[in-house]
Amino acid sequence: MSASVVLPSRPTATEPRPWHFPRFERRVLANGLRLIVAPVRKLPIATVALLVEGGATADPEGQDGIAQLTARLMLEGTSQRDGAALTEAFERLGATVEAHADWDLATVSLTALTERLPAAMSLLGEVLRDPAFPAREVERLKSERISDLLQLRSEPRGLADETFAQVLYDARSRFARPDGGREADVEALTREQVQAFYQARYRPAGATCVIVGDLTVDAAAEMAQAALGAWSGEAPIAVQTLVAPARTTRAVHLVSRPDAAQSELRLGHVGVERAHPDYFPILVMNAVLGGLFSSRINLNLREAHGYTYGASSYFDWRRQPGPFVVSTAVQSDVTAAAAREALLEIDRMRSATIEQEELTLATSYLDGVFPIRYETTHAIAAALSALVAFGLPEDYFDRYRERVRGVTVDDVLEAARRHLQPEAMQMLVVGNVSGIRESMEALAFGEVVG
């Protein structure tokens, strides 16, 4: 008979170890381009992110989608190389490159071995200074966007996400419409408009170049000067959009999808800007409400009632107030019941302090996962890009865990009372309207529209 095996005891958790975000230094080139460099010497690679004030909020009137189209076209060729040759040049250097625009900024970024970074940055400078915007590629990318929209709207989830923005924001707000533009908007865009947007927004003064990787600050500054020093242009005019709500009273908005077995349910209202001083209490409050798998909304709708596979809530952080959203998909016959439970959790969040155990669970998670988010040069560059986009303080990343742990149950209650607004809440349901209308009216949430 074999001897029993004695297993070692499971190690116990220790106190969190000290952690510091990589040190970074700021400089400004003669042409006004701001430079942020973070030496990270773990691996011989580097990431460069060039940020310009060319986000979708800056789309000119009647040109929705121009910011995203312009960003995507930046990698489709220069006056020296067509798109295929440009792609091959980056690939020969082993560099990955991408370009996109969100609501606030447009970003062109690359990652390469440090020894090949000067050549890769030279190509990046060519892209930034001298894009060609070939007419054929303009039409191709427009067609791709329109196809993407058609595919998005073919399933209820995408339709619900797009429609909810229209429900929340005043029709005059840029936030009421998709950041990539709608079909008619995109179809009407021209190469000349793309060129004009580029000339107006892609300028070194007001732009920022973030460089993270295995190099010194001086070496990074020399590369940036060599690649981008000849780029010229004054800072673009700052742009904001209207952020007024579409309505000030509650309503249920129904969008018919007769063949849908489920209802896509959205609840929310216009939220707050990323730079709001209540950011950390809001962050922790939302983690408890719907931001984690163990959150109240998910445990209620999924575990207690079995209405859904998952339910969540989030604040979409932007320079200006983005939406607060509760999102889930439920079987049609429980749509009203699921909405009622989500509303009860919001009211419960505002009516009494949370349990200390709930607070500890949320703050421990937010504190614990924070350092592992920044293991790569790409992730660190993205973090520094957020620092630029939202005007965060220099010590934001080093103080993040301290600020999270400093949130109290009273802070969470106050954040819920200030920033969850049941009286302004809008509800959207995409699904079999004929089968749920009566129950939605009986919910007595507000006027039923659609």
C-alpha positions as CSV (number, residue, x, y, z in Angstrom):
1,M,0.0,0.0,0.0
2,S,1.5,3.3,-1.1
3,A,2.3,6.0,1.5
4,S,0.0,9.0,1.6
5,V,1.1,12.1,-0.1
6,V,1.4,15.3,2.1
7,L,0.6,18.3,0.1
8,P,2.1,21.7,1.0
9,S,-0.4,24.2,2.5
10,R,-1.8,26.8,0.3
11,P,0.1,30.1,0.6
12,T,-1.7,33.0,2.1
13,A,-2.2,36.3,0.5
14,T,0.3,39.0,1.4
15,E,0.0,42.8,1.5
16,P,0.1,44.4,-1.9
17,R,3.7,45.2,-2.9
18,P,4.7,48.8,-3.7
19,W,4.3,49.6,-7.4
20,H,5.2,52.6,-9.4
21,F,4.2,53.5,-12.9
22,P,7.2,53.9,-15.2
23,R,8.8,57.3,-14.9
24,F,8.3,59.6,-17.8
25,E,9.6,63.0,-18.9
26,R,8.0,65.8,-21.0
27,R,9.7,67.9,-23.6
28,V,8.5,70.2,-26.4
29,L,10.0,70.4,-29.9
30,A,10.6,73.7,-31.7
31,N,7.5,73.1,-33.9
32,G,5.3,72.9,-30.8
33,L,5.0,69.1,-30.7
34,R,4.8,67.9,-27.1
35,L,6.9,64.8,-26.3
36,I,6.3,62.3,-23.5
37,V,9.0,59.6,-23.1
38,A,9.0,56.7,-20.6
39,P,12.1,54.6,-20.7
40,V,11.1,50.9,-20.1
41,R,14.1,48.6,-20.4
42,K,12.6,45.1,-20.0
43,L,12.7,44.2,-23.7
44,P,14.4,45.8,-26.8
45,I,11.1,47.2,-28.2
46,A,9.4,50.6,-28.2
47,T,5.9,51.9,-28.9
48,V,5.2,55.3,-30.4
49,A,1.7,57.0,-30.2
50,L,1.1,60.3,-32.0
51,L,-2.0,62.0,-30.7
52,V,-3.7,64.8,-32.6
53,E,-6.8,66.9,-31.9
54,G,-8.8,65.1,-34.5
55,G,-11.5,63.1,-32.7
56,A,-15.1,62.7,-33.8
57,T,-16.2,65.6,-31.6
58,A,-14.3,67.8,-34.1
59,D,-16.3,66.5,-37.1
60,P,-17.6,69.7,-38.9
61,E,-21.3,70.2,-39.2
62,G,-22.7,67.9,-41.9
63,Q,-19.5,65.8,-42.0
64,D,-20.1,63.1,-39.4
65,G,-17.5,60.3,-39.7
66,I,-14.8,62.5,-41.3
67,A,-12.5,62.1,-38.2
68,Q,-12.6,58.3,-38.4
69,L,-12.3,58.2,-42.1
70,T,-9.3,60.6,-42.1
71,A,-7.5,58.6,-39.4
72,R,-8.0,55.3,-41.3
73,L,-6.8,56.9,-44.5
74,M,-3.5,58.0,-42.9
75,L,-2.0,54.5,-43.6
76,E,-3.3,54.3,-47.1
77,G,-0.4,55.9,-48.8
78,T,1.7,59.1,-49.0
79,S,2.9,61.1,-52.0
80,Q,6.1,58.9,-52.0
81,R,4.5,55.4,-51.6
82,D,1.1,53.9,-52.2
83,G,-0.7,52.0,-49.4
84,A,0.8,48.6,-50.4
85,A,4.3,50.0,-50.5
86,L,3.8,51.8,-47.2
87,T,2.5,48.6,-45.5
88,E,5.5,46.6,-46.9
89,A,7.9,49.2,-45.7
90,F,6.6,48.9,-42.1
91,E,6.5,45.1,-42.4
92,R,10.1,44.9,-43.5
93,L,11.0,46.7,-40.3
94,G,8.9,44.3,-38.3
95,A,6.8,47.2,-37.1
96,T,3.1,47.0,-36.3
97,V,1.2,50.2,-37.1
98,E,-2.4,51.4,-36.7
99,A,-4.5,54.5,-36.9
100,H,-7.9,55.3,-35.4
101,A,-10.0,58.1,-34.0
102,D,-12.2,58.1,-30.9
103,W,-14.4,60.9,-29.7
104,D,-11.6,63.0,-28.4
105,L,-8.4,62.3,-30.3
106,A,-7.0,60.7,-33.4
107,T,-4.0,58.4,-32.9
108,V,-1.4,56.9,-35.2
109,S,0.8,54.4,-33.3
110,L,3.5,51.8,-34.0
111,T,5.6,49.2,-32.1
112,A,9.0,48.1,-33.3
113,L,12.3,46.8,-32.1
114,T,14.3,49.6,-30.7
115,E,17.2,49.2,-33.2
116,R,14.7,49.7,-36.0
117,L,12.8,52.5,-34.3
118,P,14.6,55.4,-36.2
119,A,13.6,54.0,-39.6
120,A,10.0,53.2,-38.3
121,M,9.7,56.7,-37.0
122,S,10.9,58.2,-40.2
123,L,8.1,56.3,-42.0
124,L,5.7,57.6,-39.3
125,G,6.9,61.2,-40.0
126,E,6.2,60.6,-43.7
127,V,2.7,59.4,-42.9
128,L,1.9,62.4,-40.6
129,R,3.5,65.1,-42.9
130,D,2.5,63.9,-46.3
131,P,-0.6,61.7,-46.6
132,A,-2.0,61.2,-50.1
133,F,-5.6,60.3,-49.4
134,P,-6.0,58.4,-52.7
135,A,-9.5,58.8,-54.1
136,R,-9.9,55.0,-54.6
137,E,-9.1,54.3,-51.0
138,V,-11.4,57.0,-49.8
139,E,-14.3,55.3,-51.6
140,R,-13.2,51.8,-50.4
141,L,-13.1,52.8,-46.8
142,K,-16.4,54.6,-47.1
143,S,-17.9,51.4,-48.5
144,E,-16.4,49.4,-45.7
145,R,-18.0,51.7,-43.1
146,I,-21.4,51.5,-44.7
147,S,-21.1,47.7,-44.8
148,D,-20.1,47.7,-41.1
149,L,-23.2,49.7,-40.3
150,L,-25.5,47.4,-42.1
151,Q,-24.0,44.4,-40.3
152,L,-24.1,46.2,-37.0
153,R,-27.8,46.9,-37.3
154,S,-28.6,43.4,-38.5
155,E,-28.4,42.2,-34.9
156,P,-30.2,43.7,-31.9
157,R,-27.2,44.5,-29.8
158,G,-25.5,46.8,-32.2
159,L,-28.8,48.4,-33.0
160,A,-29.5,49.0,-29.3
161,D,-26.1,50.6,-28.7
162,E,-26.4,53.0,-31.6
163,T,-30.1,53.9,-30.9
164,F,-29.5,54.5,-27.2
165,A,-27.2,57.4,-28.0
166,Q,-30.0,59.0,-29.9
167,V,-32.3,58.4,-27.0
168,L,-30.0,60.1,-24.4
169,Y,-28.6,63.1,-26.2
170,D,-30.2,66.2,-27.8
171,A,-30.3,65.7,-31.6
172,R,-27.9,68.6,-32.0
173,S,-25.2,66.9,-30.0
174,R,-22.5,65.0,-31.9
175,F,-22.8,62.3,-29.2
176,A,-26.3,61.6,-30.4
177,R,-24.9,60.0,-33.6
178,P,-22.3,57.3,-34.2
179,D,-18.7,58.4,-34.0
180,G,-18.1,56.8,-37.4
181,G,-21.0,58.5,-39.1
182,R,-24.3,57.1,-40.5
183,E,-24.7,55.8,-44.0
184,A,-25.9,59.0,-45.6
185,D,-23.2,61.0,-43.8
186,V,-20.4,58.7,-44.9
187,E,-21.7,58.4,-48.4
188,A,-21.6,62.2,-48.8
189,L,-18.0,62.6,-47.6
190,T,-15.4,63.6,-50.2
191,R,-11.6,63.4,-50.6
192,E,-11.5,67.2,-50.4
193,Q,-13.2,67.2,-47.1
194,V,-10.8,64.7,-45.8
195,Q,-7.9,66.9,-46.9
196,A,-9.4,69.9,-45.3
197,F,-10.0,68.1,-42.0
198,Y,-6.4,66.8,-42.0
199,Q,-5.0,70.3,-42.7
200,A,-7.2,71.8,-39.9
201,R,-6.6,69.2,-37.2
202,Y,-3.3,67.3,-37.9
203,R,-0.8,69.9,-36.7
204,P,2.2,69.5,-34.4
205,A,1.3,72.4,-32.1
206,G,-1.3,70.9,-29.8
207,A,-0.3,67.3,-30.7
208,T,1.6,64.9,-28.5
209,C,4.1,62.1,-29.3
210,V,4.3,59.4,-26.7
211,I,7.4,57.1,-26.8
212,V,7.7,54.1,-24.4
213,G,10.5,51.6,-24.6
214,D,14.1,50.6,-24.4
215,L,15.7,53.9,-25.0
216,T,16.8,57.1,-23.2
217,V,14.8,60.3,-23.2
218,D,17.5,62.1,-25.2
219,A,17.6,59.3,-27.8
220,A,13.8,59.5,-28.1
221,A,13.9,63.2,-28.5
222,E,16.5,63.0,-31.2
223,M,14.4,60.5,-33.2
224,A,11.2,62.6,-32.8
225,Q,13.1,65.7,-34.0
226,A,14.5,63.8,-37.0
227,A,11.1,62.3,-38.0
228,L,8.7,65.1,-37.0
229,G,10.7,68.2,-36.6
230,A,9.9,69.4,-40.2
231,W,6.1,69.0,-39.5
232,S,4.5,72.5,-39.2
233,G,1.2,74.1,-38.2
234,E,-0.4,76.1,-35.4
235,A,-2.5,74.4,-32.7
236,P,-6.1,73.7,-34.0
237,I,-9.1,75.4,-32.5
238,A,-10.6,73.6,-29.5
239,V,-13.9,72.0,-30.2
240,Q,-16.8,70.9,-27.9
241,T,-20.2,69.5,-28.6
242,L,-23.6,70.1,-26.9
243,V,-24.2,67.6,-24.1
244,A,-27.8,68.4,-23.2
245,P,-30.1,65.4,-22.8
246,A,-32.7,64.6,-25.4
247,R,-35.5,64.9,-22.7
248,T,-35.8,65.7,-19.0
249,T,-38.5,63.2,-18.2
250,R,-38.3,59.4,-18.1
251,A,-39.5,57.4,-21.1
252,V,-39.5,53.8,-22.5
253,H,-38.3,53.7,-26.1
254,L,-39.3,50.6,-28.1
255,V,-37.6,49.5,-31.3
256,S,-39.3,46.7,-33.1
257,R,-37.4,43.5,-34.1
258,P,-40.3,41.0,-34.5
259,D,-38.0,38.0,-35.0
260,A,-35.9,38.6,-31.9
261,A,-36.1,35.9,-29.2
262,Q,-34.5,38.3,-26.7
263,S,-34.8,41.9,-25.8
264,E,-31.7,44.1,-25.7
265,L,-32.3,46.3,-22.7
266,R,-30.6,49.6,-22.0
267,L,-31.1,52.0,-19.1
268,G,-29.2,55.2,-18.5
269,H,-28.7,59.0,-18.8
270,V,-26.0,61.5,-19.6
271,G,-23.2,61.0,-17.2
272,V,-20.1,63.1,-16.2
273,E,-16.8,64.0,-17.8
274,R,-13.6,62.0,-17.1
275,A,-12.0,64.8,-15.3
276,H,-14.8,65.1,-12.7
277,P,-13.4,65.3,-9.2
278,D,-15.8,62.5,-8.1
279,Y,-14.1,60.1,-10.5
280,F,-12.8,57.6,-7.9
281,P,-16.0,57.4,-5.8
282,I,-18.0,57.0,-9.1
283,L,-15.5,54.2,-10.2
284,V,-15.9,52.2,-7.0
285,M,-19.7,52.9,-6.9
286,N,-20.2,51.5,-10.4
287,A,-18.0,48.5,-9.7
288,V,-20.4,47.6,-6.9
289,L,-23.5,48.4,-8.9
290,G,-22.7,46.8,-12.3
291,G,-19.0,47.0,-13.1
292,L,-17.9,43.6,-11.8
293,F,-19.2,40.0,-12.2
294,S,-20.0,40.1,-8.5
295,S,-21.9,43.4,-8.9
296,R,-25.4,43.9,-7.6
297,I,-27.1,44.1,-11.0
298,N,-25.4,41.0,-12.4
299,L,-26.0,38.9,-9.2
300,N,-29.7,40.0,-9.2
301,L,-30.5,39.5,-12.9
302,R,-28.3,36.5,-13.6
303,E,-27.9,34.6,-10.3
304,A,-31.1,35.4,-8.3
305,H,-33.6,35.5,-11.2
306,G,-31.9,33.8,-14.2
307,Y,-33.0,36.5,-16.5
308,T,-29.7,36.8,-18.4
309,Y,-26.2,35.4,-18.9
310,G,-24.8,38.7,-17.8
311,A,-25.7,42.3,-17.0
312,S,-23.4,45.3,-16.4
313,S,-23.2,49.0,-16.0
314,Y,-20.6,51.5,-17.0
315,F,-19.7,55.2,-17.4
316,D,-18.3,55.9,-20.9
317,W,-15.5,58.3,-20.0
318,R,-14.9,61.2,-22.4
319,R,-13.6,64.8,-22.2
320,Q,-17.2,65.8,-22.1
321,P,-20.0,63.9,-20.3
322,G,-20.5,60.5,-21.8
323,P,-23.4,58.2,-21.1
324,F,-24.0,56.1,-18.0
325,V,-25.5,52.8,-19.3
326,V,-26.9,49.6,-17.8
327,S,-26.8,46.9,-20.5
328,T,-28.2,43.4,-20.8
329,A,-30.1,41.0,-23.0
330,V,-33.0,39.0,-21.6
331,Q,-35.8,36.7,-22.8
332,S,-38.7,38.7,-24.2
333,D,-41.2,37.6,-21.6
334,V,-39.1,38.9,-18.7
335,T,-38.1,42.2,-20.2
336,A,-40.2,44.3,-17.8
337,A,-39.3,42.2,-14.8
338,A,-35.6,42.6,-15.6
339,A,-35.9,46.3,-16.1
340,R,-37.7,46.6,-12.7
341,E,-34.9,44.7,-10.9
342,A,-32.2,46.9,-12.5
343,L,-34.1,50.0,-11.4
344,L,-34.5,48.6,-7.9
345,E,-30.7,48.1,-7.7
346,I,-30.1,51.7,-8.8
347,D,-32.6,52.9,-6.1
348,R,-31.0,50.7,-3.5
349,M,-27.6,52.1,-4.4
350,R,-28.9,55.6,-3.7
351,S,-30.8,54.8,-0.5
352,A,-28.3,53.2,1.9
353,T,-24.6,52.7,2.3
354,I,-23.2,49.5,0.8
355,E,-21.7,46.7,3.0
356,Q,-18.1,47.0,3.9
357,E,-17.5,43.6,2.4
358,E,-18.9,44.9,-1.0
359,L,-16.6,47.9,-0.8
360,T,-13.5,45.7,0.0
361,L,-14.3,43.3,-2.8
362,A,-14.6,46.2,-5.3
363,T,-11.5,48.1,-4.2
364,S,-9.4,45.0,-3.8
365,Y,-10.2,44.1,-7.4
366,L,-9.6,47.6,-8.8
367,D,-6.4,47.9,-6.8
368,G,-5.1,44.4,-7.6
369,V,-5.6,44.4,-11.3
370,F,-4.2,47.9,-11.9
371,P,-0.5,47.1,-12.1
372,I,-0.9,44.1,-14.4
373,R,-2.6,46.4,-17.0
374,Y,0.7,48.0,-17.7
375,E,3.1,45.2,-18.6
376,T,3.8,46.1,-22.2
377,T,5.0,49.2,-24.0
378,H,1.8,49.4,-25.9
379,A,-0.3,49.4,-22.7
380,I,1.9,52.1,-21.0
381,A,1.7,54.2,-24.1
382,A,-2.1,53.9,-24.1
383,A,-2.1,55.0,-20.4
384,L,0.0,58.0,-21.1
385,S,-2.3,58.8,-24.1
386,A,-5.2,58.9,-21.6
387,L,-3.2,61.2,-19.4
388,V,-3.0,63.6,-22.4
389,A,-6.5,63.1,-23.6
390,F,-8.1,63.9,-20.2
391,G,-5.6,66.2,-18.7
392,L,-4.9,63.9,-15.7
393,P,-2.3,64.9,-13.1
394,E,1.3,63.7,-13.4
395,D,1.0,61.5,-10.4
396,Y,-2.3,59.9,-11.4
397,F,-1.0,56.4,-12.0
398,D,1.2,56.3,-8.9
399,R,-1.7,57.5,-6.7
400,Y,-4.5,55.4,-8.4
401,R,-4.4,52.5,-5.9
402,E,-4.2,54.8,-2.9
403,R,-7.2,56.8,-4.2
404,V,-9.2,53.7,-4.8
405,R,-8.5,52.3,-1.4
406,G,-9.4,55.7,0.1
407,V,-13.0,55.5,-1.1
408,T,-15.4,54.9,1.8
409,V,-18.9,53.5,2.0
410,D,-20.2,57.0,2.6
411,D,-18.3,58.2,-0.5
412,V,-20.0,55.6,-2.6
413,L,-23.4,56.6,-1.3
414,E,-22.8,60.2,-2.0
415,A,-21.5,59.4,-5.5
416,A,-24.7,57.3,-6.2
417,R,-26.9,60.1,-5.0
418,R,-25.1,62.7,-7.1
419,H,-24.5,60.8,-10.3
420,L,-27.2,58.2,-10.6
421,Q,-30.3,60.1,-11.8
422,P,-33.5,57.9,-11.8
423,E,-35.7,60.9,-12.7
424,A,-33.7,61.5,-15.9
425,M,-33.3,57.8,-16.8
426,Q,-34.2,56.6,-20.3
427,M,-35.1,53.0,-21.1
428,L,-34.6,51.4,-24.5
429,V,-35.8,48.0,-25.6
430,V,-34.9,46.4,-29.0
431,G,-37.0,43.3,-29.5
432,N,-40.4,41.9,-30.1
433,V,-42.3,45.0,-29.3
434,S,-45.8,43.6,-29.8
435,G,-45.1,40.9,-27.2
436,I,-43.8,43.2,-24.5
437,R,-45.6,46.5,-25.0
438,E,-48.4,45.8,-22.5
439,S,-45.9,44.7,-19.7
440,M,-43.7,47.8,-20.4
441,E,-46.7,50.1,-20.1
442,A,-47.6,48.3,-16.8
443,L,-44.1,49.0,-15.5
444,A,-45.2,52.7,-15.3
445,F,-41.7,53.9,-15.8
446,G,-42.7,56.7,-18.1
447,E,-44.1,57.5,-21.5
448,V,-43.8,54.6,-23.9
449,V,-42.5,55.8,-27.3
450,G,-42.4,53.6,-30.4
